């Protein structure tokens, strides 16, 4: 058997090539499919939500305070869970931007044709590297870092808004239930009165006008209850979804006494320092800094694209050469001027957007401060006169039952008291929601608004 000897320099290249390929494949990512969910992912009850938090309990087991409502919403809201994935995208983009560009490997093979003696196959191998990505890398990384900061702060602001929305819904739900309870109490009273007056008419002791008045009051109250029950149903389902609860999970809301209203002058002063602490304004600032870095990167990229490389080649006459090459794009027509114009225009747009947000915030805060004073004055009036009206209604009810006062007069008096009591409950809701909105707009955590250390990891600064 004849042995074939392979020179050492011939088998070294395949071994090195195989090792390079294995090394390359070892660093590659693999694909793993991720199917979509096929069922809901909502907690069955409040107890399940409490297992996910460590909030101190100060209320009965079945009652929820505004602080718990806010924290449950921030940590379990389905939309926030999806938005937190944007932070992962921003971090991945920052990681991608920080990676150094890969070198470029080129190879060629030429086979001579014809019958020229002494010719061999020609080949060429080159290794090149683009320099421009190194020049503007610092600006691009800075832009990606600020973009990641923008996403993180924007997520924190979304968490604040979700907590405000949850607390407002909780206040509305408690107020609507209170209104329904009042109207149900009046409904029971009207039903008893209508039954008595109908029997009295059948005996000839009362007129049809009295029975009609009692029936009208009963039907009006039933209509109000029906309307409020529909509204309450919408409110409860919206609150359950915000907190990540199944639609049928029961909720019992406990509202503390209305806290002392903040000082108007102190609130006005807080507006001046908002750019240093409100998450959305900080997010816009980070976004603007990111855009500044993009403008800088675009300007750096206007310089001619430069790439360098080395090459090793053999021609068809078996002559080996080693070379050095430089590639240069001449900025005669584009010069990256279009990209620079786009980035500068985007920067101007972000500048105006930030100014608009500041202006809108000042107007919103002023509106809420004035609304606080208006509602407080209305509450003071009702609190002053409503007890007297309630006393007159109680005395008038006795007179009505004895026939000492006509039905229409008493019904008007009673309807006025009920409507003003409903208005009193509504004003309390408005004042509570106004306070929650003020705390959110001014980034002043209070009852019902989570502090920065209460929010999820996705929104921490």
C-alpha positions in Angstrom: 0.0 0.0 0.0 1.4 3.4 -1.0 1.3 6.2 1.6 0.7 9.7 0.6 2.7 12.4 2.4 0.9 15.7 3.0 3.3 18.6 3.7 2.9 20.3 7.1 1.9 23.6 5.6 -1.0 22.0 3.7 -2.8 20.4 6.7 -2.2 23.4 9.1 -4.7 25.6 7.2 -7.7 23.2 7.4 -7.1 22.7 11.1 -7.0 26.4 11.8 -10.1 27.0 9.6 -12.0 24.3 11.5 -11.0 25.7 14.8 -12.2 29.2 13.7 -15.5 27.9 12.5 -16.1 26.0 15.8 -15.2 29.1 17.8 -17.6 31.2 15.8 -20.5 28.7 16.1 -19.9 28.5 19.9 -20.7 32.2 20.3 -23.9 32.1 18.3 -27.3 32.4 19.9 -29.8 29.6 19.4 -33.5 29.9 18.6 -36.1 28.9 21.1 -39.8 29.4 20.2 -42.1 31.1 22.8 -45.8 30.4 22.2 -48.5 33.0 23.0 -50.6 32.5 26.2 -53.8 30.7 26.0 -55.4 31.7 29.3 -55.9 34.8 31.5 -53.2 35.7 34.0 -55.3 37.6 36.7 -55.2 37.0 40.4 -58.3 35.4 41.8 -58.7 37.6 44.9 -57.1 40.3 47.0 -55.3 37.8 49.3 -53.3 36.5 46.3 -52.2 40.1 45.6 -51.2 40.6 49.2 -48.8 37.6 49.0 -46.9 39.5 46.4 -46.3 42.6 48.6 -45.1 43.3 52.1 -47.3 46.3 52.8 -48.1 46.7 56.6 -51.7 46.0 57.4 -53.6 48.6 59.3 -57.2 47.8 58.1 -59.5 44.8 58.5 -58.5 41.8 56.3 -61.3 42.4 53.8 -60.8 46.2 53.4 -58.4 47.9 51.0 -56.8 51.2 51.6 -55.7 53.6 48.9 -52.0 52.8 49.5 -52.7 49.1 48.9 -54.8 49.9 45.9 -52.0 52.0 44.4 -49.2 49.4 45.0 -51.3 46.5 43.8 -52.1 48.4 40.6 -48.4 49.3 40.0 -47.1 45.8 40.5 -49.9 43.8 38.8 -51.4 46.0 36.1 -51.2 44.0 32.8 -50.4 47.0 30.7 -47.5 48.0 32.9 -46.1 44.5 32.7 -46.0 44.8 28.9 -44.5 48.3 29.1 -41.7 47.1 31.4 -40.5 45.0 28.5 -39.7 48.2 26.7 -37.0 48.7 29.3 -35.5 45.4 28.4 -35.5 46.5 24.7 -33.7 49.8 25.6 -31.1 47.9 27.6 -30.6 45.5 24.7 -30.2 48.5 22.3 -27.6 50.0 24.7 -25.7 46.7 24.8 -25.9 46.5 21.0 -24.6 50.1 20.6 -21.6 49.4 22.9 -20.4 46.4 20.8 -17.4 47.0 18.6 -17.9 46.6 14.9 -16.7 43.3 13.5 -13.8 43.1 11.0 -14.5 42.2 7.4 -12.9 39.2 5.9 -12.7 38.8 2.1 -11.3 36.0 -0.1 -11.0 35.4 -3.8 -9.9 32.6 -6.1 -9.0 32.9 -9.8 -8.5 29.9 -12.0 -6.5 30.6 -15.2 -7.9 29.4 -18.4 -6.0 28.5 -21.5 -2.9 26.4 -22.0 -0.3 28.8 -20.6 2.4 26.7 -19.0 3.6 27.4 -15.4 0.4 29.0 -14.2 -1.3 28.2 -11.0 -4.6 29.2 -9.3 -4.5 32.7 -7.9 -6.0 33.6 -4.6 -6.4 36.6 -2.3 -7.3 37.0 1.4 -8.0 40.3 3.0 -8.9 41.6 6.4 -10.5 45.0 6.7 -11.9 47.3 9.5 -14.2 50.3 9.3 -12.8 53.2 11.4 -15.8 55.5 11.5 -17.9 53.4 14.0 -15.0 53.8 16.4 -14.9 57.6 15.9 -18.6 58.2 16.7 -18.9 55.3 19.2 -18.8 57.5 22.3 -21.6 59.7 21.0 -23.7 56.7 20.0 -23.2 55.0 23.4 -24.1 58.2 25.2 -27.3 58.5 23.1 -28.3 54.9 23.9 -27.6 55.4 27.7 -29.8 58.5 27.7 -32.5 56.6 25.7 -32.4 53.8 28.3 -32.8 56.5 31.0 -35.7 58.0 29.1 -37.5 54.7 28.9 -36.9 54.0 32.6 -38.2 57.4 33.8 -41.1 57.2 31.4 -42.0 53.8 32.9 -41.9 55.3 36.3 -44.2 58.1 35.2 -46.6 55.5 33.8 -46.6 53.8 37.1 -47.5 57.0 38.9 -50.4 57.6 36.5 -51.6 54.0 36.9 -51.5 54.5 40.7 -53.4 57.8 40.4 -56.0 56.1 38.1 -56.4 53.2 40.5 -56.9 55.5 43.6 -59.4 57.7 41.7 -61.4 54.6 40.7 -61.3 53.4 44.3 -62.6 56.8 45.5 -65.3 56.7 42.8 -66.3 53.2 43.7 -66.6 54.0 47.4 -68.6 57.1 46.6 -70.9 55.4 44.2 -71.6 52.6 46.7 -72.4 55.3 49.3 -74.8 57.0 47.0 -76.5 53.7 46.1 -76.9 52.9 49.8 -78.5 56.3 50.5 -80.9 55.8 47.5 -81.7 52.2 48.5 -82.6 53.5 52.0 -84.9 56.1 50.4 -86.3 53.5 48.0 -87.4 51.3 50.9 -89.0 54.3 52.6 -90.8 55.3 49.4 -92.0 51.7 48.9 -93.5 51.6 52.4 -95.1 55.0 51.9 -96.5 54.1 48.5 -98.0 50.8 49.9 -99.7 52.8 52.7 -101.0 55.5 50.5 -102.4 53.0 48.0 -104.3 51.2 50.7 -105.5 54.5 52.0 -106.8 55.4 48.6 -108.6 52.1 48.3 -110.3 53.0 51.7 -111.1 56.5 50.5 -108.8 58.1 53.1 -106.4 59.7 50.6 -106.6 61.2 47.2 -105.0 59.8 44.0 -102.7 62.8 43.9 -101.0 61.7 47.1 -100.5 58.1 45.7 -99.2 59.4 42.4 -96.7 61.6 44.2 -95.4 58.7 46.3 -95.2 56.5 43.2 -93.3 59.2 41.3 -90.8 59.5 44.1 -90.3 55.7 44.1 -89.8 55.4 40.4 -87.4 58.3 40.2 -85.3 56.7 43.0 -85.3 53.4 41.2 -84.1 55.1 38.0 -81.3 56.7 39.9 -80.3 53.4 41.6 -80.3 51.6 38.2 -78.1 54.3 36.6 -75.7 54.3 39.5 -75.5 50.5 39.6 -74.4 50.5 35.9 -71.7 53.1 36.6 -70.5 51.3 39.7 -70.3 48.1 37.7 -68.0 49.8 35.1 -65.9 51.3 37.9 -65.4 48.1 39.7 -64.4 46.2 36.6 -62.0 48.9 35.6 -60.4 48.9 39.0 -60.1 45.1 39.1 -58.3 45.1 35.8 -55.9 47.9 36.9 -55.0 45.8 39.9 -54.7 42.5 37.9 -57.8 40.9 39.5 -60.3 38.7 37.9 -63.6 40.6 37.1 -65.7 38.9 39.8 -63.2 39.4 42.6 -64.9 41.3 45.5 -63.6 44.6 46.6 -64.1 46.5 49.8 -62.7 50.0 49.8 -61.9 51.9 53.0 -61.4 55.6 52.6 -59.7 57.5 55.4 -61.0 60.9 56.5 -60.3 63.6 54.0 -56.8 65.0 54.9 -56.1 68.6 55.4 -55.9 70.4 52.1 -52.4 71.6 51.1 -51.5 75.2 51.3 -52.0 77.1 48.0 -48.8 79.1 48.3 -46.8 75.9 49.0 -48.4 74.2 46.0 -47.5 77.1 43.7 -43.9 77.0 44.9 -43.7 73.3 44.1 -44.2 74.0 40.4 -40.9 75.8 40.2 -38.9 72.7 41.2 -40.9 70.1 39.1 -38.2 69.7 36.4 -35.8 68.3 39.1 -38.2 65.5 40.3 -41.2 64.7 38.2 -40.5 61.5 36.3 -42.0 62.5 32.9 -40.0 65.8 32.8 -36.9 63.9 33.8 -37.6 61.4 31.0 -38.0 64.2 28.5 -34.7 65.7 29.6 -33.0 62.3 29.1 -34.6 62.0 25.7 -33.3 65.4 24.8 -29.8 64.5 25.9 -30.0 61.4 23.9 -31.0 63.4 20.8 -28.1 65.8 21.5 -25.8 62.8 21.3 -27.4 61.7 18.1 -26.7 65.1 16.6 -23.1 64.9 17.7 -22.8 61.4 16.2 -24.3 62.5 12.9 -21.8 65.4 12.7 -18.9 63.0 13.4 -20.2 60.7 10.7 -20.0 63.4 8.1 -16.2 62.8 7.8 -15.2 60.5 5.0 -15.8 56.8 5.8 -12.4 55.3 6.3 -11.6 51.6 6.4 -8.2 50.0 6.6 -7.0 46.4 5.9 -4.3 44.0 5.1 -4.2 41.4 2.3 -2.3 38.4 1.3 -2.4 37.2 -2.4 -0.9 34.9 -5.0 -1.2 35.5 -8.7 -1.3 33.0 -11.4 2.5 33.0 -11.8 2.8 31.8 -8.2 4.0 35.2 -7.0 3.0 35.9 -3.4 2.3 39.5 -2.2 1.4 41.1 1.1 -0.4 44.5 1.0 -2.1 47.2 3.0 -5.2 49.0 1.7 -7.3 52.0 2.7 -10.9 52.7 1.6 -12.2 56.2 1.6 -15.6 57.5 0.7 -15.5 61.0 -0.8 -18.3 63.3 0.7 -19.0 65.0 -2.6 -22.8 64.7 -2.7 -24.2 63.5 0.6 -21.7 64.1 3.3 -24.3 62.9 5.8 -25.9 66.3 5.6 -29.4 64.7 5.3 -29.0 62.8 8.6 -27.6 65.9 10.3 -30.6 67.9 9.2 -33.0 65.2 10.5 -31.4 64.9 13.9 -31.3 68.7 14.3 -35.0 69.0 13.4 -35.8 66.1 15.8 -33.9 68.0 18.6 -36.0 71.1 17.9 -39.2 69.1 18.1 -38.1 67.6 21.5 -37.2 71.1 22.7 -40.6 72.4 22.0 -42.3 69.3 23.4 -40.5 69.8 26.7 -41.6 73.5 26.8 -45.1 72.5 26.0 -45.1 69.9 28.9 -43.9 72.6 31.3 -46.6 75.0 30.2 -49.3 72.4 30.4 -48.2 71.4 33.9 -48.4 74.9 35.1 -51.9 75.3 33.7 -53.1 72.0 35.1 -51.7 72.7 38.6 -53.3 76.1 38.7 -56.7 74.6 37.5 -56.6 72.0 40.3 -55.6 74.5 42.9 -58.5 76.7 42.0 -60.8 73.7 41.9 -59.7 72.7 45.4 -60.9 76.2 46.6 -64.2 76.0 44.7 -65.1 72.6 46.0 -64.0 73.5 49.5 -66.4 76.5 49.5 -69.2 74.3 48.2 -68.6 71.7 50.8 -68.7 74.4 53.5 -72.1 75.6 52.3 -73.6 72.2 52.2 -72.1 71.2 55.6 -73.6 74.4 57.1 -77.2 74.1 55.7 -77.7 70.3 55.2 -78.2 69.4 58.9 -80.9 72.0 59.2 -82.6 70.7 56.0 -82.4 67.1 57.3 -84.2 68.2 60.5 -86.9 70.0 58.6 -87.4 66.9 56.4 -87.8 64.6 59.5 -90.3 67.0 61.0 -92.1 67.3 57.6 -92.3 63.5 57.3 -94.3 63.3 60.5 -96.6 66.2 59.3 -97.0 64.5 56.0 -98.0 61.2 57.5 -100.7 63.0 59.6 -101.9 65.0 56.6 -100.8 68.3 58.0 -98.7 69.1 54.9 -99.5 68.5 51.2 -97.7 65.8 49.3 -96.0 68.0 46.7 -94.5 70.4 49.3 -93.1 67.5 51.3 -91.8 65.6 48.2 -90.0 68.7 47.0 -88.4 69.2 50.4 -87.4 65.5 50.6 -86.0 65.4 47.1 -84.0 68.5 47.8 -82.4 66.9 50.8 -81.6 63.6 48.9 -80.1 65.5 45.9 -78.0 67.7 48.2 -76.8 64.6 50.2 -75.8 63.0 46.9 -74.1 66.2 46.0 -72.2 66.2 49.3 -70.9 62.7 48.6 -70.0 63.7 45.0 -68.1 66.8 46.3 -66.1 64.6 48.6 -65.2 62.3 45.7 -64.2 65.4 43.7 -62.0 66.8 46.4 -60.3 63.4 47.0 -59.6 62.9 43.3 -58.4 66.5 43.0 -55.9 65.9 45.8 -54.7 62.7 44.2 -54.3 64.4 40.9 -52.4 67.3 42.6 -50.0 64.9 44.3 -49.3 63.2 41.0 -48.8 66.3 39.0 -46.5 67.8 41.6 -44.7 64.5 42.2 -45.6 64.8 45.9 -46.4 61.2 47.2 -49.1 61.1 49.7 -52.0 58.8 50.7 -52.9 56.8 47.6 -49.8 57.8 45.6 -46.9 55.3 45.7 -43.5 56.6 46.7 -40.5 55.9 44.4 -39.4 52.9 46.6 -42.9 51.4 46.4 -42.9 50.9 42.6 -41.6 47.9 40.8 -38.0 47.3 39.8 -38.8 48.3 36.3 -39.4 51.9 37.3 -36.9 52.6 40.0 -34.4 55.4 39.5 
